[in-house]
């Protein structure tokens, strides 16, 4: 019987239906059409087959967004291999931990990552493949070296006349079969590999196609801003646009606001998916200064005139975003109230969504026509939400969700799985929220210790504290968030300070050196801006855990 929830059948049908259309372009670089993607997938399948790789084996990939990354990912899933995407911003040690913990057989790397890794630290890998040209950086398998050296010959032997769309047949995936493992952290002891089954990918894609794809014109063009190693970028940009038969552009470089804005002007995207930080910087640097004049302020307040002014302002913002986007979808963190209020006041098509890695990622979303300021949408298809509160309308409670999007668990970590998925299948998000009578969700805060930066990256304070606590003169520490900055609160080792005869000035100098050394070990989104000395030991629970909630507003 045909599996109506098959993810791979969607990929197969998409490729066949859009065979000669543009699919993936590296910004200011080469373009792959859908048939080119199919051929690259087929060649990787030949390599997997020659190496004895079978369904259920793991293949890791680490690099910046690119058409090559996309092809490796699709090749893995359509073969039945479990993909293990790794954030390219992770430090080498974190990459080693994920590759080793996931039992990956192969690692595909991008240009920047390739120069930073010591492959001897991943002894179980059979090989490391350089994604830009499929060359081998290291190889411990004769089958792999033979496959790579003779790939064109093997491909020609399998398809002696020509590779055509009727040759495209992919792995028959089952709903509960694991498609990918997405790690929320790269540090040993904190690693949580989220196991997402094919049903989660299918369910997210099915909803996004209905809710967003149905509003986009055929053959749309979209700029991929968000990293595909994150479920938000993977699902809402890459997989959605690919399966719609649209043309997706990858920046292939650091997505700074300046670079992104130039790409907007070149590509004129039909949809923009972003995190708050990027949008906020563009609005604050490019839009608000132009409106910061007495003349505009007066016109905005004049009855009968302000509507026309707002229309002009809305068009100015739209032009900065490329001129034709259907809407901008914000996720990963909350948008600043200042920017949100500004955009809604000029009726700009802005909306927010909410999700987690564990739900692949969608939990709530609303089209911009249904956007309620301050909210992050309503429950998506195939999912349920409830608030653990006696009065969900007014009293915040933990947000729980269940349905097709939810992971099967954390890889090799049944204890952590049991802690977040209860016996009735509800996933406990660790977030606090309220819900309006019409189903709009309002996030009120986080129960978990995890901090969420404005760029949408998860920041796990325990990982940073673990490193900081091992540094000179540090007795214990807490990482707290102050606006967009991370700050380290440190209670010094006072006995050591006194024995060494250090002054407060000496101690501050030591902490500044600690901060620099610490940041050198951390991804860019985890770096701390300053260390603040705290005179007393932190208050603790009976289990000797620091009562974090007492210190979140200390700074």
TIBA-970246 format. One record per residue (C-alpha): residue in one letter; x, z, y. Coordinates in nm, 2 decimals, always signed. Each point is the difference from the previous one (the first is absolute). Layout:
resn / X / Z / Y
a / X / Z / Y
...
// end
This chain:
resn / X / Z / Y
x / +0.00 / +0.00 / +0.00
x / +0.13 / -0.09 / +0.35
x / +0.13 / +0.29 / +0.20
x / -0.19 / -0.02 / +0.33
x / +0.24 / +0.25 / +0.16
x / +0.31 / -0.20 / -0.08
x / +0.25 / +0.00 / +0.29
x / +0.22 / -0.27 / -0.16
x / -0.29 / -0.24 / -0.04
x / -0.04 / +0.02 / +0.38
x / +0.36 / -0.09 / +0.05
x / -0.02 / -0.28 / -0.25
x / -0.31 / -0.15 / +0.16
x / +0.14 / +0.04 / +0.35
x / +0.31 / -0.20 / -0.09
x / -0.20 / -0.27 / -0.17
x / -0.25 / -0.03 / +0.28
x / +0.26 / -0.02 / +0.28
x / +0.27 / -0.19 / -0.18
x / +0.12 / -0.22 / +0.29
x / -0.07 / +0.25 / +0.29
x / +0.26 / +0.20 / +0.18
x / +0.03 / +0.35 / -0.14
x / +0.30 / +0.20 / +0.11
x / +0.24 / -0.05 / +0.29
x / +0.31 / +0.20 / +0.09
x / -0.04 / +0.01 / +0.38
x / +0.23 / -0.27 / +0.15
x / +0.09 / -0.10 / -0.35
x / -0.12 / -0.18 / -0.31
x / -0.36 / -0.04 / -0.11
x / -0.13 / +0.02 / -0.36
x / -0.32 / -0.17 / -0.10
x / -0.22 / +0.15 / -0.27
x / +0.14 / -0.23 / -0.26
x / +0.36 / +0.11 / +0.11
x / -0.10 / +0.36 / -0.06
x / -0.14 / -0.10 / -0.34
x / +0.33 / -0.16 / -0.10
x / +0.20 / +0.30 / +0.11
x / -0.22 / +0.22 / -0.19
x / +0.03 / -0.22 / -0.31
x / +0.38 / +0.00 / +0.02
x / +0.01 / +0.38 / +0.02
x / -0.24 / +0.02 / -0.30
x / +0.26 / -0.21 / -0.19
x / +0.27 / +0.24 / +0.09
x / -0.21 / +0.30 / -0.11
x / -0.08 / -0.17 / -0.33
x / +0.36 / -0.09 / -0.07
x / +0.10 / +0.36 / +0.07
x / -0.25 / +0.14 / -0.24
x / -0.19 / +0.17 / +0.28
x / -0.36 / +0.07 / -0.10
x / -0.32 / +0.12 / +0.15
x / +0.03 / +0.36 / +0.11
x / +0.37 / -0.01 / +0.08
x / +0.10 / +0.08 / +0.36
x / +0.17 / -0.21 / +0.26
x / +0.10 / +0.14 / +0.34
x / +0.03 / -0.19 / +0.32
x / +0.15 / +0.13 / +0.33
x / +0.04 / -0.21 / +0.31
x / -0.17 / -0.10 / +0.33
x / -0.31 / -0.21 / -0.01
x / +0.06 / -0.36 / -0.09
x / -0.15 / -0.28 / -0.20
x / +0.26 / +0.08 / -0.28
x / -0.12 / +0.36 / -0.02
x / -0.36 / -0.12 / -0.02
x / +0.08 / -0.24 / -0.29
x / +0.19 / +0.26 / -0.20
x / -0.29 / +0.24 / +0.04
x / -0.26 / -0.26 / -0.11
x / +0.22 / -0.11 / -0.29
x / +0.02 / +0.36 / -0.12
x / -0.37 / +0.06 / +0.00
x / -0.10 / -0.34 / -0.13
x / +0.24 / +0.06 / -0.30
x / -0.14 / +0.34 / -0.07
x / +0.31 / +0.18 / +0.12
x / -0.04 / +0.32 / +0.21
x / +0.14 / -0.06 / +0.35
x / +0.18 / +0.29 / +0.17
x / +0.03 / -0.08 / +0.38
x / +0.25 / +0.21 / +0.18
x / +0.01 / +0.05 / +0.38
x / +0.30 / -0.18 / +0.13
x / +0.06 / +0.28 / +0.25
x / +0.07 / +0.25 / -0.27
x / +0.36 / +0.12 / -0.03
x / +0.21 / -0.12 / -0.30
x / -0.05 / +0.34 / -0.18
x / -0.37 / -0.04 / +0.02
x / +0.01 / -0.35 / -0.14
x / +0.20 / +0.12 / -0.29
x / -0.24 / +0.28 / -0.07
x / -0.30 / -0.23 / +0.00
x / +0.16 / -0.27 / -0.22
x / +0.12 / +0.26 / -0.25
x / -0.32 / +0.21 / +0.00
x / -0.22 / -0.31 / -0.04
x / +0.21 / -0.14 / -0.30
x / +0.03 / -0.33 / +0.17
x / +0.18 / -0.28 / -0.20
x / +0.07 / -0.23 / +0.30
x / +0.05 / +0.06 / +0.37
x / -0.06 / -0.28 / +0.26
x / +0.16 / +0.07 / +0.34
x / -0.01 / -0.16 / +0.34
x / +0.30 / -0.09 / +0.23
x / +0.04 / +0.34 / +0.18
x / -0.06 / +0.22 / -0.31
x / +0.24 / -0.21 / -0.21
x / +0.31 / +0.12 / +0.19
x / -0.09 / +0.37 / +0.00
x / -0.05 / +0.08 / -0.37
x / +0.25 / +0.12 / -0.27
x / -0.15 / -0.16 / -0.31
x / +0.19 / +0.24 / -0.23
x / -0.24 / +0.27 / +0.12
x / -0.28 / -0.18 / -0.19
x / +0.16 / -0.02 / -0.35
x / -0.32 / -0.11 / -0.18
x / -0.06 / -0.31 / +0.20
x / +0.06 / -0.32 / -0.19
x / +0.07 / -0.19 / +0.32
x / -0.03 / -0.02 / +0.38
x / -0.14 / -0.32 / +0.15
x / +0.05 / -0.12 / +0.36
x / -0.34 / -0.11 / +0.11
x / +0.10 / -0.26 / +0.26
x / +0.15 / -0.23 / -0.25
x / -0.06 / +0.16 / -0.35
x / +0.37 / +0.06 / -0.05
x / +0.13 / +0.28 / -0.22
x / +0.18 / +0.29 / +0.18
x / +0.06 / +0.18 / -0.32
x / -0.09 / -0.07 / -0.36
x / +0.01 / +0.21 / -0.32
x / -0.20 / -0.24 / -0.21
x / +0.12 / -0.32 / -0.16
x / -0.36 / -0.12 / -0.02
x / -0.04 / +0.05 / +0.38
x / +0.32 / -0.18 / +0.09
x / -0.09 / -0.29 / -0.24
x / -0.35 / -0.03 / +0.15
x / +0.13 / +0.00 / +0.36
x / +0.28 / -0.25 / -0.08
x / -0.23 / -0.24 / -0.19
x / -0.33 / +0.06 / +0.19
x / -0.05 / -0.35 / +0.12
x / +0.08 / -0.14 / -0.34
x / -0.25 / +0.25 / -0.17
x / -0.26 / -0.09 / +0.26
x / +0.04 / -0.37 / -0.05
x / -0.02 / +0.04 / -0.38
x / -0.32 / +0.19 / +0.03
x / -0.16 / -0.25 / +0.25
x / +0.18 / -0.33 / -0.07
x / -0.24 / -0.21 / +0.20
x / -0.12 / +0.22 / +0.28
x / -0.14 / +0.35 / +0.07
x / -0.36 / -0.03 / +0.09
x / -0.28 / +0.23 / +0.09
x / -0.15 / -0.02 / -0.35
x / +0.32 / +0.17 / -0.12
x / -0.08 / +0.32 / +0.20
x / -0.12 / +0.26 / -0.25
x / +0.07 / +0.37 / +0.07
x / +0.00 / +0.33 / -0.18
x / -0.35 / +0.11 / -0.10
x / +0.00 / +0.34 / +0.18
x / -0.22 / +0.29 / -0.10
x / -0.17 / +0.22 / +0.26
x / +0.19 / +0.32 / -0.10
x / +0.33 / -0.17 / -0.06
x / +0.27 / +0.11 / +0.24
x / +0.09 / -0.27 / +0.25
x / +0.25 / +0.18 / +0.22
x / +0.16 / +0.33 / +0.08
x / +0.03 / +0.08 / +0.37
x / +0.23 / +0.29 / +0.08
x / -0.11 / +0.22 / +0.29
x / +0.35 / +0.15 / +0.01
x / +0.34 / -0.09 / -0.11
x / +0.16 / +0.34 / -0.06
x / +0.05 / +0.17 / -0.34
x / -0.23 / +0.30 / -0.03
x / -0.24 / -0.15 / +0.25
x / -0.06 / -0.34 / -0.16
x / -0.36 / -0.10 / -0.06
x / -0.04 / -0.34 / -0.15
x / -0.37 / -0.10 / +0.06
x / -0.12 / -0.20 / -0.30
x / -0.25 / -0.26 / +0.12
x / -0.19 / -0.19 / -0.26
x / -0.11 / -0.36 / +0.03
x / -0.36 / +0.12 / +0.07
x / +0.12 / +0.17 / +0.32
x / +0.17 / -0.32 / +0.13
x / -0.31 / -0.20 / -0.10
x / -0.24 / +0.25 / +0.16
x / +0.19 / +0.02 / +0.33
x / +0.02 / -0.38 / +0.01
x / -0.36 / -0.05 / -0.08
x / -0.11 / +0.22 / +0.29
x / +0.25 / -0.14 / +0.25
x / -0.11 / -0.35 / -0.09
x / -0.36 / +0.09 / +0.08
x / +0.05 / +0.22 / +0.30
x / +0.28 / -0.19 / +0.17
x / +0.06 / -0.33 / -0.17
x / -0.36 / -0.11 / +0.05
x / +0.05 / +0.04 / +0.38
x / +0.31 / -0.22 / +0.01
x / +0.00 / -0.38 / +0.04
x / +0.14 / -0.21 / -0.29
x / +0.38 / -0.07 / +0.01
x / +0.07 / +0.30 / +0.23
x / +0.35 / +0.09 / +0.10
x / +0.11 / +0.36 / -0.01
x / +0.32 / +0.18 / +0.09
x / +0.13 / +0.26 / -0.26
x / +0.12 / +0.30 / +0.20
x / -0.03 / +0.29 / -0.24
x / +0.25 / +0.05 / -0.29
x / -0.14 / -0.13 / -0.33
x / +0.15 / +0.30 / -0.18
x / -0.28 / +0.19 / +0.16
x / -0.35 / -0.04 / -0.14
x / -0.15 / -0.05 / +0.35
x / +0.21 / -0.31 / +0.07
x / +0.00 / -0.12 / -0.36
x / -0.38 / +0.00 / -0.03
x / -0.13 / -0.07 / +0.35
x / +0.25 / -0.26 / +0.10
x / +0.17 / -0.16 / -0.29
x / -0.24 / +0.01 / -0.30
x / -0.32 / -0.05 / +0.21
x / +0.14 / -0.30 / +0.20
x / +0.16 / -0.16 / -0.31
x / -0.32 / +0.02 / -0.20
x / -0.20 / -0.14 / +0.30
x / +0.22 / -0.31 / -0.01
x / +0.13 / +0.08 / +0.34
x / +0.35 / -0.05 / +0.14
x / +0.21 / +0.31 / +0.03
x / +0.32 / +0.04 / +0.22
x / +0.26 / +0.26 / -0.08
x / +0.22 / +0.13 / +0.28
x / +0.30 / +0.06 / -0.23
x / +0.15 / +0.22 / +0.26
x / -0.04 / +0.34 / +0.18
x / -0.36 / -0.01 / +0.13
x / +0.07 / +0.11 / +0.36
x / -0.29 / -0.04 / +0.25
x / +0.20 / -0.27 / +0.18
x / +0.06 / -0.20 / -0.31
x / -0.37 / +0.05 / -0.11
x / -0.14 / -0.11 / +0.34
x / +0.21 / -0.32 / -0.01
x / -0.12 / -0.07 / -0.35
x / -0.36 / +0.05 / +0.12
x / +0.06 / -0.26 / +0.27
x / +0.15 / -0.24 / -0.26
x / -0.25 / +0.05 / -0.28
x / -0.33 / +0.09 / +0.17
x / -0.11 / +0.22 / -0.29
x / -0.37 / +0.00 / -0.10
x / +0.02 / +0.37 / -0.10
x / +0.24 / +0.28 / +0.09
x / +0.07 / +0.30 / -0.23
x / +0.22 / +0.26 / +0.16
x / +0.10 / +0.36 / +0.03
x / -0.07 / +0.19 / +0.32
x / +0.36 / +0.01 / +0.13
x / +0.03 / -0.38 / +0.03
x / -0.33 / -0.05 / +0.18
x / +0.06 / +0.30 / +0.23
x / +0.34 / -0.13 / +0.11
x / -0.14 / -0.34 / +0.08
x / -0.30 / +0.13 / +0.19
x / +0.21 / +0.26 / +0.19
x / +0.29 / -0.24 / +0.09
x / -0.18 / -0.33 / +0.05
x / -0.36 / +0.08 / +0.10
x / -0.04 / +0.33 / +0.18
x / +0.28 / -0.07 / +0.26
x / -0.18 / -0.32 / +0.10
x / -0.32 / +0.20 / +0.05
x / +0.16 / +0.29 / +0.18
x / -0.09 / -0.10 / +0.35
x / -0.24 / +0.14 / +0.26
x / -0.18 / -0.34 / +0.03
x / -0.08 / -0.02 / -0.38
x / -0.10 / +0.37 / +0.00
x / -0.25 / -0.06 / +0.28
x / -0.14 / -0.32 / -0.16
x / -0.05 / +0.18 / -0.34
x / -0.23 / +0.25 / +0.17
x / -0.21 / -0.25 / +0.20
x / -0.35 / -0.05 / -0.16
x / -0.05 / -0.36 / -0.08
x / +0.37 / -0.08 / +0.03
x / +0.15 / +0.23 / -0.27
x / -0.16 / -0.20 / -0.28
x / +0.17 / -0.32 / +0.11
x / +0.33 / +0.19 / +0.05
x / -0.02 / +0.14 / -0.35
x / -0.06 / -0.34 / -0.14
x / +0.31 / -0.13 / +0.17
x / +0.20 / +0.30 / -0.12
x / -0.13 / -0.05 / -0.35
x / +0.11 / -0.37 / +0.01
x / +0.34 / +0.11 / +0.13
x / +0.05 / +0.24 / -0.30
x / -0.13 / -0.27 / -0.24
x / +0.25 / -0.25 / +0.14
x / +0.29 / +0.25 / -0.05
x / -0.12 / +0.03 / -0.37
x / +0.02 / -0.38 / -0.04
x / -0.34 / -0.09 / +0.14
x / -0.23 / -0.03 / -0.31
x / +0.00 / +0.31 / -0.22
x / -0.33 / +0.09 / -0.15
x / +0.09 / +0.37 / +0.02
x / +0.29 / +0.24 / -0.01
x / -0.01 / +0.25 / -0.29
x / +0.19 / +0.32 / +0.05
x / +0.09 / +0.22 / -0.30
x / +0.27 / +0.24 / -0.11
x / -0.05 / +0.25 / +0.28
x / -0.24 / +0.07 / +0.28
x / +0.01 / -0.21 / +0.31
x / +0.07 / +0.19 / +0.33
x / -0.32 / +0.08 / +0.18
x / +0.13 / -0.15 / +0.32
x / +0.05 / -0.34 / -0.16
x / -0.31 / +0.02 / -0.21
x / -0.22 / +0.08 / +0.31
x / +0.16 / -0.28 / +0.20
x / -0.06 / -0.26 / -0.27
x / -0.36 / +0.10 / -0.07
x / -0.07 / +0.01 / +0.37
x / +0.08 / -0.37 / +0.03
x / -0.18 / -0.07 / -0.32
x / +0.31 / -0.12 / -0.18
x / -0.05 / -0.06 / -0.37
x / +0.18 / +0.31 / -0.14
x / -0.08 / +0.20 / -0.31
x / +0.16 / +0.27 / -0.21
x / +0.02 / +0.05 / -0.38
x / +0.10 / +0.29 / -0.22
x / +0.17 / +0.00 / -0.34
x / +0.27 / +0.14 / -0.22
x / +0.26 / -0.14 / -0.24
x / -0.19 / +0.16 / -0.28
x / -0.31 / -0.22 / +0.08
x / +0.20 / -0.32 / +0.04
x / -0.08 / +0.07 / +0.30
x / -0.36 / -0.04 / +0.12
x / -0.24 / +0.29 / +0.04
x / -0.18 / -0.08 / +0.33
x / -0.03 / -0.30 / +0.24
x / -0.25 / -0.15 / +0.24
x / -0.01 / -0.33 / +0.17
x / +0.07 / +0.02 / +0.37
x / -0.36 / -0.06 / +0.08
x / -0.08 / +0.32 / -0.18
x / +0.30 / +0.20 / +0.12
x / -0.08 / +0.35 / +0.13
x / +0.27 / +0.14 / +0.23
x / +0.19 / +0.28 / -0.16
x / -0.10 / -0.10 / -0.36
x / +0.17 / -0.20 / -0.27
x / -0.30 / -0.18 / -0.14
x / -0.24 / +0.05 / -0.29
x / +0.06 / +0.01 / -0.37
x / +0.12 / -0.33 / -0.15
x / -0.16 / -0.18 / -0.30
x / +0.06 / +0.15 / -0.35
x / +0.08 / +0.34 / +0.14
x / -0.18 / +0.33 / +0.08
x / +0.10 / +0.27 / +0.26
x / -0.11 / +0.36 / +0.05
x / +0.12 / +0.27 / +0.23
x / +0.05 / +0.35 / -0.15
x / -0.19 / +0.18 / +0.27
x / -0.33 / +0.18 / +0.02
x / -0.06 / -0.20 / +0.32
x / +0.19 / -0.34 / -0.02
x / -0.15 / -0.11 / +0.32
x / +0.16 / +0.28 / +0.21
x / +0.24 / +0.20 / -0.21
x / +0.31 / -0.17 / -0.13
x / +0.07 / +0.01 / -0.37
x / +0.23 / -0.18 / -0.24
x / -0.07 / -0.37 / -0.05
x / -0.06 / -0.09 / -0.37
x / -0.04 / -0.35 / -0.14
x / -0.05 / -0.16 / -0.33
x / -0.06 / -0.35 / -0.14
x / +0.18 / -0.32 / -0.10
x / +0.28 / +0.03 / +0.25
x / +0.13 / +0.33 / -0.12
x / +0.34 / +0.01 / -0.19
x / +0.03 / +0.10 / -0.36
x / +0.25 / +0.26 / +0.09
x / +0.36 / +0.07 / +0.10
x / +0.27 / -0.15 / -0.23
x / +0.15 / +0.27 / -0.23
x / -0.17 / +0.27 / +0.20
x / -0.33 / +0.12 / -0.17
x / +0.02 / +0.33 / +0.18
x / -0.01 / -0.17 / +0.34
x / -0.27 / -0.23 / -0.12
x / -0.22 / +0.29 / -0.11
x / +0.05 / +0.17 / +0.34
x / -0.16 / -0.29 / +0.19
x / -0.26 / -0.15 / -0.24
x / -0.26 / +0.24 / -0.13
x / -0.20 / -0.02 / -0.32
x / -0.28 / -0.20 / +0.17
x / +0.25 / -0.26 / +0.12
x / +0.00 / +0.10 / +0.36
x / +0.34 / -0.06 / +0.17
x / +0.08 / +0.28 / +0.24
x / +0.16 / -0.17 / +0.30
x / +0.13 / +0.32 / +0.17
x / -0.15 / -0.12 / +0.33
x / -0.26 / +0.17 / +0.20
x / -0.30 / -0.18 / +0.14
x / -0.36 / -0.01 / +0.11
x / -0.26 / -0.27 / -0.06
x / -0.27 / -0.12 / +0.23
x / -0.36 / -0.05 / -0.13
x / +0.06 / -0.38 / -0.02
x / +0.31 / +0.05 / -0.21
x / +0.29 / -0.04 / +0.25
x / +0.30 / +0.21 / -0.09
x / +0.19 / +0.20 / +0.26
x / +0.34 / +0.13 / -0.10
x / +0.07 / +0.35 / +0.14
x / +0.34 / +0.08 / -0.15
x / +0.21 / +0.04 / -0.31
x / +0.00 / +0.27 / -0.26
x / +0.31 / -0.12 / -0.17
x / +0.34 / +0.07 / +0.15
x / +0.06 / -0.37 / +0.03
x / +0.05 / -0.13 / +0.36
x / -0.12 / -0.34 / +0.09
x / +0.20 / -0.18 / +0.26
x / -0.16 / -0.23 / +0.25
x / +0.17 / -0.30 / -0.17
x / -0.21 / +0.08 / -0.31
x / +0.29 / +0.13 / -0.22
x / -0.04 / +0.31 / -0.21
x / +0.24 / +0.27 / +0.09
x / +0.06 / +0.28 / -0.25
x / +0.14 / +0.30 / +0.18
x / +0.12 / +0.18 / -0.31
x / +0.24 / -0.29 / -0.07
x / +0.16 / +0.03 / +0.35
x / +0.00 / +0.38 / -0.02
x / +0.17 / -0.01 / -0.33
x / +0.29 / -0.19 / +0.15
x / +0.01 / +0.20 / +0.33
x / +0.00 / +0.34 / -0.18
x / +0.33 / -0.10 / -0.17
x / +0.17 / -0.05 / +0.34
x / +0.23 / +0.23 / +0.20
x / -0.15 / +0.32 / +0.13
x / -0.36 / -0.09 / -0.11
x / -0.18 / +0.29 / -0.18
x / -0.34 / -0.18 / -0.02
x / -0.18 / -0.27 / +0.18
x / -0.33 / -0.17 / +0.08
x / -0.07 / -0.35 / +0.10
x / -0.29 / -0.03 / +0.25
x / -0.15 / -0.29 / +0.19
x / -0.02 / -0.01 / +0.38
x / -0.18 / -0.31 / +0.11
x / +0.19 / -0.29 / -0.15
x / +0.32 / +0.21 / -0.05
x / +0.11 / +0.21 / -0.30
x / +0.17 / +0.33 / +0.10
x / +0.19 / +0.24 / -0.22
x / -0.06 / +0.37 / +0.04
x / +0.30 / +0.18 / -0.14
x / +0.05 / +0.37 / -0.06
x / +0.38 / +0.04 / +0.00
x / +0.20 / +0.19 / -0.25
x / +0.06 / +0.29 / +0.24
x / +0.24 / +0.19 / -0.22
x / +0.23 / -0.31 / -0.01
x / -0.05 / -0.06 / +0.38
x / +0.11 / +0.36 / +0.08
x / +0.29 / +0.00 / -0.24
x / +0.13 / -0.32 / +0.15
x / -0.05 / +0.13 / +0.35
x / -0.20 / -0.30 / +0.11
x / -0.18 / -0.01 / +0.33
x / -0.35 / -0.16 / +0.05
x / +0.18 / -0.30 / +0.16
x / +0.22 / -0.03 / -0.31
x / -0.31 / +0.02 / -0.22
x / -0.18 / -0.27 / +0.19
x / +0.30 / -0.23 / -0.04
x / +0.01 / +0.06 / -0.37
x / -0.37 / -0.07 / -0.03
x / +0.04 / -0.33 / +0.19
x / +0.27 / -0.10 / -0.24
x / -0.23 / +0.10 / -0.29
x / -0.27 / -0.22 / +0.15
x / +0.23 / -0.30 / +0.02
x / +0.12 / +0.04 / -0.36
x / -0.35 / +0.06 / -0.12
x / -0.14 / -0.32 / +0.17
x / +0.28 / -0.20 / -0.16
x / -0.15 / +0.09 / -0.33
x / -0.36 / -0.08 / +0.09
x / -0.21 / -0.32 / +0.04
x / -0.07 / -0.09 / +0.37
x / -0.36 / +0.13 / -0.02
x / +0.12 / +0.35 / -0.11
x / +0.27 / +0.07 / +0.26
x / -0.04 / +0.31 / +0.20
x / +0.03 / -0.01 / +0.38
x / +0.14 / +0.36 / +0.05
x / +0.06 / +0.33 / -0.16
x / -0.15 / +0.31 / +0.16
x / +0.13 / +0.35 / -0.09
x / -0.25 / +0.25 / -0.12
x / +0.10 / +0.37 / +0.02
x / -0.20 / +0.15 / -0.28
x / -0.05 / -0.07 / -0.37
x / -0.31 / -0.21 / -0.06
x / -0.30 / +0.19 / -0.14
x / -0.07 / -0.07 / -0.36
x / -0.27 / +0.02 / -0.26
x / +0.03 / +0.23 / -0.31
x / +0.15 / -0.30 / -0.18
x / +0.27 / -0.01 / +0.27
x / -0.13 / -0.33 / +0.15
x / +0.02 / -0.02 / +0.37
x / -0.34 / +0.02 / +0.18
x / +0.04 / -0.34 / +0.16
x / -0.32 / +0.01 / +0.20
x / +0.13 / +0.29 / +0.21
x / +0.28 / -0.23 / +0.14
x / -0.16 / -0.34 / +0.05
x / -0.04 / +0.07 / +0.38
x / +0.31 / +0.20 / +0.06
x / +0.18 / -0.28 / +0.18
// end
